[in-house]
């Protein structure tokens, strides 16, 4: 009897701790949802009074490009275009409306359609066991994340995000060639999807589906080659100039390094200079030069952590862990592309939102907090940030710290598996990944 009582007492603190954690997360979620709702109402008020111009100059750029195409000009050959070729799809489908406002709302409606299809795909993915919540709640959480990040309705990233999610759904359904094609098409809208190709292929290879891994690689490469060859035939070598455009960009104020420079200005008076170039606000400062090493160290370090985590997770994770670990690794790969680059525009969060809807509560709360801070910074208080307001600089730094912390949290399970194998190398293999 005494032994049973002792055992019961041992489990009781753990249960209370768990209840306390769940209660805290619930309170955090309520606060974040209320904050997101307040910011959305404020944005709606801005849109009602000033129109979609509050969402930035990108919309005017999209409309100008669409007008040139309708007039018979070819992008890259007749005029420069900063994105991959399939980014033209939503840009042109929005039409050449009679006014800036009409074009902006047409683009928002088109993106809303892409996001609705993404929600439907999430329902299927959740039914397949890749979500920490029910299919209906998963789709609902995605809608909440979109509402907390309304800038995605006025940019070109919703299509790329939809194609990436379609690639994931195809992989789950064992349509590996289709998954590779969807990844390539997504990368031809926004380049970020290239980081998922090796991850998808390695997952198939580690699960013993070597033919599936080859199909992902070959289909993605072949699709990219076909589209690129067609573009080259129409526009010549200028069709690849967007790659040089992206690699030559300066440090955007919202990037990880940009936020560190602004923080140095706010806390220590480091001189900074802001200017518009490459259709974005960039920061120049002696601190930018001093932090130049981070452009090599940060992607290499994050890439190494992700690679070790993915290798360990796919090779030694248990069947019950596999689905959620895969979602976490995909999210980490997207964060790697976002955080290691010198540009971190607010719409980049659109890449993460579908997979964030599949994550567990704590990780989802971090994403939602990052979305709330992003929407507060842009478009609602962006002028204050450009005026180097200390409060906005701290808010930006907090947003980037949250995203960096989320990356560390996402790769931690795989790193723990690797560490466990290193400490006990003679241990029998953990259960293989789900077939």
C-alpha positions as CSV (number, residue, x, y, z in Angstrom):
1,X,0.0,0.0,0.0
2,X,2.8,2.4,0.9
3,X,4.5,1.7,-2.4
4,X,1.4,2.4,-4.3
5,X,0.8,5.7,-2.4
6,X,4.4,6.8,-3.1
7,X,4.0,6.0,-6.8
8,X,0.8,8.0,-6.9
9,X,2.5,11.0,-5.3
10,X,5.3,10.8,-7.8
11,X,2.9,11.2,-10.7
12,X,0.8,13.9,-9.1
13,X,3.4,16.8,-9.5
14,X,3.9,15.9,-13.2
15,X,0.2,16.0,-13.8
16,X,-0.1,19.3,-12.1
17,X,2.8,20.7,-14.1
18,X,1.2,19.5,-17.3
19,X,-2.1,21.1,-16.3
20,X,-0.3,24.3,-15.5
21,X,1.5,24.3,-18.8
22,X,-1.7,23.7,-20.7
23,X,-3.5,26.5,-18.8
24,X,-0.6,28.9,-19.5
25,X,-0.6,28.0,-23.2
26,X,-4.4,28.5,-23.3
27,X,-4.1,32.0,-21.8
28,X,-1.3,32.9,-24.2
29,X,-3.4,31.7,-27.1
30,X,-6.4,33.9,-25.9
31,X,-4.1,36.9,-25.6
32,X,-2.6,36.4,-29.1
33,X,-6.0,35.8,-30.7
34,X,-7.3,39.0,-29.1
35,X,-4.2,40.9,-30.3
36,X,-4.6,39.5,-33.8
37,X,-8.2,40.5,-33.9
38,X,-7.4,44.0,-32.7
39,X,-4.7,44.4,-35.3
40,X,-7.0,43.1,-38.0
41,X,-9.7,45.6,-37.1
42,X,-7.2,48.4,-37.1
43,X,-6.0,47.3,-40.6
44,X,-9.6,47.1,-41.9
45,X,-10.1,50.7,-40.6
46,X,-7.0,51.8,-42.5
47,X,-8.2,50.0,-45.7
48,X,-11.6,51.7,-45.4
49,X,-10.1,55.2,-45.1
50,X,-7.0,55.1,-47.3
51,X,-7.6,52.0,-49.4
52,X,-5.1,49.2,-50.2
53,X,-2.3,51.6,-50.7
54,X,-1.6,51.0,-47.0
55,X,-0.3,47.6,-48.0
56,X,2.8,49.1,-49.8
57,X,4.1,49.8,-53.2
58,X,4.4,46.2,-54.3
59,X,0.8,46.1,-55.6
60,X,1.6,49.1,-58.0
61,X,4.7,47.2,-59.2
62,X,2.6,44.1,-59.9
63,X,0.0,46.0,-61.8
64,X,2.7,47.8,-63.9
65,X,4.2,44.5,-64.8
66,X,0.8,43.1,-65.8
67,X,0.1,46.1,-68.0
68,X,3.4,45.6,-69.8
69,X,2.6,41.9,-70.5
70,X,-0.9,42.7,-71.8
71,X,0.7,45.3,-74.0
72,X,2.8,42.5,-75.6
73,X,6.1,42.9,-73.8
74,X,8.0,39.9,-72.4
75,X,9.4,39.9,-68.9
76,X,13.2,39.6,-68.6
77,X,13.7,40.3,-72.3
78,X,11.8,43.6,-72.6
79,X,11.9,44.7,-69.0
80,X,13.4,43.4,-65.8
81,X,11.4,41.2,-63.4
82,X,12.7,40.4,-59.9
83,X,10.9,37.1,-59.4
84,X,11.0,33.6,-61.0
85,X,8.8,33.2,-64.0
86,X,5.7,31.5,-62.4
87,X,5.3,34.5,-60.1
88,X,3.7,36.1,-63.1
89,X,0.7,33.7,-62.8
90,X,-1.1,35.5,-59.9
91,X,0.2,38.8,-61.0
92,X,-1.4,38.5,-64.5
93,X,-4.5,36.5,-63.3
94,X,-5.4,39.5,-61.1
95,X,-6.0,41.3,-64.5
96,X,-5.2,44.8,-65.6
97,X,-7.9,46.5,-63.7
98,X,-9.0,50.1,-64.4
99,X,-7.6,51.4,-61.1
100,X,-5.0,50.6,-58.5
101,X,-7.7,49.8,-55.9
102,X,-9.5,47.4,-58.3
103,X,-6.3,45.5,-59.1
104,X,-5.4,45.2,-55.4
105,X,-8.8,43.8,-54.5
106,X,-8.7,41.4,-57.4
107,X,-5.3,40.1,-56.3
108,X,-6.6,39.8,-52.7
109,X,-9.6,37.7,-54.0
110,X,-7.3,35.5,-56.0
111,X,-5.0,34.9,-53.0
112,X,-8.1,34.2,-50.9
113,X,-8.9,31.4,-53.3
114,X,-5.4,30.0,-53.1
115,X,-5.6,30.1,-49.3
116,X,-9.0,28.3,-49.3
117,X,-7.5,25.5,-51.4
118,X,-4.6,25.3,-48.9
119,X,-7.1,25.0,-46.1
120,X,-8.8,22.1,-47.9
121,X,-5.4,20.4,-48.4
122,X,-4.7,20.8,-44.7
123,X,-7.9,19.0,-43.9
124,X,-6.7,16.0,-46.0
125,X,-3.2,16.2,-44.4
126,X,-4.6,16.2,-40.9
127,X,-6.8,13.2,-41.7
128,X,-3.6,11.4,-42.7
129,X,-2.2,11.8,-39.2
130,X,0.2,14.7,-39.8
131,X,-1.5,17.2,-37.5
132,X,-1.5,17.6,-33.7
133,X,-5.2,18.5,-33.9
134,X,-8.4,17.4,-35.8
135,X,-8.9,18.2,-39.5
136,X,-11.5,20.9,-38.8
137,X,-9.4,22.6,-36.1
138,X,-6.3,22.4,-38.3
139,X,-8.1,24.3,-41.1
140,X,-9.5,26.7,-38.6
141,X,-6.1,27.4,-37.1
142,X,-4.8,28.1,-40.6
143,X,-7.5,30.6,-41.2
144,X,-6.6,32.3,-37.9
145,X,-2.9,32.5,-38.9
146,X,-3.9,34.1,-42.2
147,X,-6.1,36.6,-40.4
148,X,-3.1,37.4,-38.2
149,X,-1.0,38.0,-41.3
150,X,-3.3,39.8,-43.8
151,X,-0.4,41.0,-45.9
152,X,-0.4,37.6,-47.7
153,X,-3.6,38.6,-49.5
154,X,-1.7,41.4,-51.3
155,X,1.4,39.6,-52.3
156,X,2.5,36.7,-54.6
157,X,3.4,34.1,-51.9
158,X,0.0,32.4,-51.4
159,X,0.4,30.5,-54.7
160,X,4.0,29.3,-53.8
161,X,2.7,28.3,-50.3
162,X,-0.2,26.3,-51.9
163,X,2.2,24.5,-54.3
164,X,4.5,23.6,-51.4
165,X,1.6,22.2,-49.4
166,X,0.4,20.3,-52.5
167,X,3.9,18.7,-52.8
168,X,3.6,17.6,-49.1
169,X,0.1,16.2,-49.7
170,X,1.3,14.3,-52.8
171,X,4.2,12.8,-50.9
172,X,1.9,11.6,-48.2
173,X,-0.3,10.0,-50.9
174,X,2.8,8.3,-52.4
175,X,2.6,10.4,-55.5
176,X,6.3,11.2,-55.5
177,X,6.7,12.4,-59.0
178,X,3.8,14.8,-58.5
179,X,5.4,15.9,-55.3
180,X,8.6,16.7,-57.1
181,X,6.8,18.6,-59.9
182,X,4.8,20.7,-57.3
183,X,8.1,21.6,-55.4
184,X,9.7,22.7,-58.7
185,X,6.6,24.8,-59.6
186,X,6.6,26.4,-56.1
187,X,10.3,27.3,-56.5
188,X,9.5,28.9,-59.8
189,X,7.1,31.2,-58.0
190,X,9.4,31.8,-55.0
191,X,12.8,30.2,-54.7
192,X,12.4,29.0,-51.1
193,X,10.9,25.6,-52.0
194,X,14.3,24.4,-53.2
195,X,15.3,23.7,-49.6
196,X,12.5,21.1,-49.4
197,X,13.6,19.0,-52.3
198,X,16.5,17.2,-50.5
199,X,14.4,17.0,-47.3
200,X,11.6,15.2,-49.1
201,X,14.0,12.9,-51.0
202,X,15.9,12.0,-47.9
203,X,12.8,11.2,-46.0
204,X,11.7,8.7,-48.7
205,X,15.2,7.2,-48.9
206,X,15.5,6.7,-45.1
207,X,12.1,5.0,-45.1
208,X,13.4,2.5,-47.7
209,X,11.5,4.0,-50.6
210,X,14.6,4.6,-52.8
211,X,12.5,4.7,-56.0
212,X,10.3,7.4,-54.4
213,X,13.4,9.5,-53.5
214,X,14.7,9.3,-57.0
215,X,11.3,10.3,-58.4
216,X,11.2,13.4,-56.1
217,X,14.6,14.5,-57.3
218,X,14.2,13.7,-61.0
219,X,10.7,15.1,-61.3
220,X,11.6,18.4,-59.6
221,X,14.8,18.8,-61.6
222,X,13.1,17.9,-64.9
223,X,10.2,20.3,-64.3
224,X,12.6,23.1,-63.5
225,X,14.6,22.4,-66.6
226,X,11.6,22.3,-68.9
227,X,10.3,25.7,-67.6
228,X,13.7,27.3,-67.6
229,X,14.4,26.0,-71.1
230,X,11.2,27.5,-72.3
231,X,12.0,30.8,-70.6
232,X,15.5,30.8,-72.2
233,X,14.0,30.2,-75.6
234,X,11.7,33.2,-75.2
235,X,13.9,35.6,-73.3
236,X,17.5,34.4,-73.7
237,X,20.0,34.5,-70.9
238,X,18.2,37.5,-69.4
239,X,15.6,35.0,-68.1
240,X,17.9,34.1,-65.3
241,X,18.8,37.7,-64.3
242,X,16.4,37.5,-61.4
243,X,18.9,35.2,-59.6
244,X,21.6,37.9,-59.7
245,X,19.0,40.5,-58.7
246,X,18.3,38.5,-55.5
247,X,21.9,37.8,-54.7
248,X,22.9,41.4,-55.0
249,X,20.3,42.8,-52.7
250,X,21.4,44.7,-49.6
251,X,20.4,44.1,-46.0
252,X,16.7,44.7,-45.5
253,X,15.7,46.4,-42.2
254,X,13.5,43.5,-41.2
255,X,16.1,40.8,-41.6
256,X,17.9,39.2,-38.7
257,X,21.1,41.2,-39.3
258,X,19.0,44.3,-40.1
259,X,17.2,44.0,-36.8
260,X,20.5,43.6,-34.9
261,X,21.8,46.8,-36.6
262,X,18.7,48.7,-35.6
263,X,18.9,47.3,-32.1
264,X,22.5,48.5,-31.9
265,X,21.3,52.0,-32.9
266,X,18.5,52.0,-30.3
267,X,20.7,50.7,-27.5
268,X,24.2,52.1,-28.3
269,X,23.7,54.9,-30.8
270,X,25.3,53.0,-33.7
271,X,24.9,55.2,-36.8
272,X,22.5,53.8,-39.4
273,X,21.2,55.0,-42.7
274,X,18.1,53.8,-44.4
275,X,17.4,53.9,-48.1
276,X,15.1,52.4,-50.7
277,X,16.7,50.0,-53.1
278,X,15.5,46.8,-54.8
279,X,11.9,47.8,-53.9
280,X,12.6,47.5,-50.2
281,X,14.0,49.5,-47.3
282,X,17.7,48.7,-46.7
283,X,20.0,49.6,-43.8
284,X,23.6,50.7,-44.1
285,X,25.9,51.0,-41.0
286,X,29.4,50.1,-39.9
287,X,27.7,47.4,-37.9
288,X,26.5,45.8,-41.1
289,X,30.1,45.4,-42.2
290,X,31.1,44.1,-38.8
291,X,28.4,41.5,-39.0
292,X,29.2,40.4,-42.5
293,X,30.5,37.1,-41.3
294,X,26.9,36.1,-40.2
295,X,25.9,35.8,-43.9
296,X,28.1,32.7,-44.0
297,X,28.1,31.4,-40.5
298,X,24.3,31.7,-39.9
299,X,23.2,29.6,-43.0
300,X,26.0,27.1,-42.5
301,X,25.3,26.6,-38.8
302,X,21.5,26.4,-39.3
303,X,21.9,24.1,-42.2
304,X,24.2,21.8,-40.3
305,X,21.8,21.6,-37.4
306,X,18.9,20.9,-39.7
307,X,20.8,18.2,-41.6
308,X,21.9,16.4,-38.4
309,X,18.3,16.7,-37.0
310,X,16.8,15.4,-40.3
311,X,19.3,12.5,-40.6
312,X,18.7,11.4,-37.0
313,X,14.9,11.8,-37.1
314,X,14.4,9.9,-40.3
315,X,16.8,7.1,-39.4
316,X,16.1,6.5,-35.8
317,X,12.8,8.1,-34.8
318,X,9.9,5.9,-33.5
319,X,6.8,5.3,-35.6
320,X,4.7,7.6,-33.3
321,X,7.1,10.4,-33.7
322,X,7.7,10.3,-37.5
323,X,4.7,12.3,-38.7
324,X,5.1,15.3,-36.4
325,X,8.9,15.3,-36.7
326,X,8.6,15.5,-40.5
327,X,6.3,18.5,-40.2
328,X,8.7,20.2,-37.8
329,X,11.7,19.6,-40.1
330,X,9.8,21.1,-43.0
331,X,9.0,24.2,-40.9
332,X,12.6,24.4,-39.8
333,X,13.8,24.2,-43.4
334,X,11.5,27.1,-44.3
335,X,12.7,29.1,-41.3
336,X,16.3,28.5,-42.5
337,X,15.6,30.1,-45.8
338,X,13.8,33.0,-44.2
339,X,16.3,33.8,-41.4
340,X,19.6,33.1,-43.1
341,X,18.9,35.5,-46.0
342,X,19.5,39.2,-45.9
343,X,15.8,39.9,-46.7
344,X,12.9,39.0,-44.5
345,X,9.8,40.6,-45.9
346,X,6.5,40.3,-43.9
347,X,4.9,38.1,-46.6
348,X,7.5,35.4,-46.1
349,X,5.5,34.2,-43.2
350,X,3.0,32.9,-45.7
351,X,5.5,30.0,-46.5
352,X,5.3,28.8,-42.9
353,X,1.6,29.3,-42.1
354,X,0.2,26.0,-43.5
355,X,2.8,23.9,-41.7
356,X,2.4,25.9,-38.5
357,X,-1.2,24.9,-38.4
358,X,0.0,21.3,-38.0
359,X,2.4,22.0,-35.1
360,X,1.7,21.4,-31.4
361,X,0.4,24.2,-29.2
362,X,3.6,25.7,-27.9
363,X,5.2,25.9,-31.4
364,X,2.0,27.2,-32.9
365,X,1.9,30.0,-30.2
366,X,5.3,31.1,-31.2
367,X,4.3,31.4,-34.9
368,X,1.1,33.2,-34.0
369,X,3.1,35.7,-31.8
370,X,5.5,36.2,-34.7
371,X,2.5,36.9,-37.0
372,X,1.0,39.4,-34.6
373,X,4.3,41.3,-34.2
374,X,4.8,41.3,-38.0
375,X,1.3,42.7,-38.6
376,X,1.9,45.3,-36.0
377,X,5.2,46.4,-37.6
378,X,3.9,46.2,-41.2
379,X,1.8,47.9,-42.3
380,X,0.4,49.5,-39.2
381,X,3.5,51.0,-37.6
382,X,6.1,50.8,-40.4
383,X,6.7,54.5,-40.6
384,X,7.6,54.5,-36.9
385,X,10.1,51.7,-37.6
386,X,11.6,53.8,-40.5
387,X,11.8,56.7,-38.1
388,X,13.9,54.4,-35.8
389,X,11.4,54.4,-33.0
390,X,13.0,52.3,-30.2
391,X,9.7,50.5,-29.4
392,X,9.3,49.3,-33.0
393,X,12.9,48.3,-33.2
394,X,12.5,46.1,-30.1
395,X,9.3,44.6,-31.5
396,X,11.1,43.7,-34.7
397,X,14.0,42.2,-32.7
398,X,11.5,40.2,-30.6
399,X,9.8,38.9,-33.8
400,X,13.2,37.6,-35.1
401,X,14.2,36.1,-31.8
402,X,10.9,34.2,-31.7
403,X,11.5,32.8,-35.1
404,X,15.1,31.8,-34.3
405,X,13.9,30.2,-31.1
406,X,11.2,28.3,-33.0
407,X,13.9,27.0,-35.4
408,X,15.9,25.8,-32.4
409,X,12.9,24.1,-30.9
410,X,12.0,22.4,-34.2
411,X,15.4,20.8,-34.7
412,X,15.9,19.9,-31.0
413,X,14.1,16.5,-31.2
414,X,16.4,15.2,-33.9
415,X,19.4,16.6,-32.2
416,X,18.4,14.8,-29.0
417,X,18.1,11.5,-30.9
418,X,21.6,12.1,-32.3
419,X,23.0,12.9,-28.9
420,X,21.4,9.8,-27.5
421,X,23.0,7.6,-30.1
422,X,26.4,9.3,-29.5
423,X,26.2,8.6,-25.8
424,X,25.0,5.0,-26.1
425,X,26.4,3.9,-29.5
426,X,25.8,0.2,-28.8
427,X,22.1,0.8,-28.2
428,X,19.7,-1.1,-30.5
429,X,18.2,1.0,-33.3
430,X,15.0,2.8,-32.4
431,X,12.0,1.8,-34.4
432,X,12.3,2.9,-38.1
433,X,10.2,5.6,-39.5
434,X,6.6,4.8,-40.6
435,X,6.5,3.2,-44.0
